[in-house]
Amino acid sequence: MQFGIDLAQQRMTWDELLNRVHFAEQAGFDGAWGFDHFQPLYGEGPGNCFEGMTTLGALASQTTRIRLGLLVTGITYRHPSVLTAQAITVDHISHGRFDLGIGAAWFQPEHVALGIDFPTLTERFDRLEECLEVVTRLMTGEPATFHGKHFNLSEAQMLPTPVQTPHPPIWVGGSGRSRTLPIAARWADAWHTFGDPEGYQKLSVELDRLAEAQGRDPSSILRASSLSLSEPWDDVRATIEGFEKAGVTYLVCWWPTEGYERLDYFVEHIMAPHVD
């Protein structure tokens, strides 16, 4: 089992965010994850919130081992060409430690407050599919032409190519059977969704079927979910074991409200015995 930590770059100072990622790297977490929002997602009232992709670039320059990503970037926030340029840049700053999470976006109140267009769910998923086509073509370094309903390329070329080949691992997030799972089956190197182990396993079996229909080996798609560290420790252990049985090999741990002391216990007594 691999373990990541959710940094959740909101309602804190920049120095505290740096402290968290340094702690995670030294403690042996495999990845540090932010979110892709411009306003706090949780809590009451206004608060600090650092932009995701620029945050990753800065954290990449302050770390040496831990992988970095956002769970997940929203298709509504950036043109796919801009996202590609940012992703390649972070991949180089990190010397190949970047994971590219992509999703359809969902938090409508933030879009309304900031004046960002929030298309229908169908259109957002259509844009997501086109985005994945654009991103993967541009990351080849070769001239790319693409004519979609929402995005177009005309002999577009981006250099340098990513450090990771053919591109940084693509994480697709979500649990929808009609659109998300088919998209993950075609494009994802890793699939992440929330839920309990039993429900996760049912969705994972569906993803296996869809991947095989795409001519892909289902085992090539890493399975990931999230883990609360604020539950009783026996419950945390049971949840990890349940996810292991469901085929999950990566768990993103939410930063506990109890703070560093609880994380210290988790790392020493629970995480270490489960690390591959």
Secondary structure, 3 states (H helix, E strand, C coil): CEEEEECCCECCCHHHHHHHHHHHHHHCCCEEEECCCCCCCCCCCCCCECCHHHHHHHHHHCCCCCEEEECCEECCCCCHHHHHHHHHHHHHHCCCCEEEEEECCCCHHHHHHHCCCCCCHHHHHHHHHHHHHHHHHHCCCCCEEEECCCCEEEEECCCCCCCCCCCCCEEEECCCCCCHHHHHHHHCCEEECCCCHHHHHHHHHHHHHHHHHCCCCHHHCEEEEEECCCCCHHHHHHHHHHHHHCCCCEEEEECCCCCHHHHHHHHHHHHHHHCC
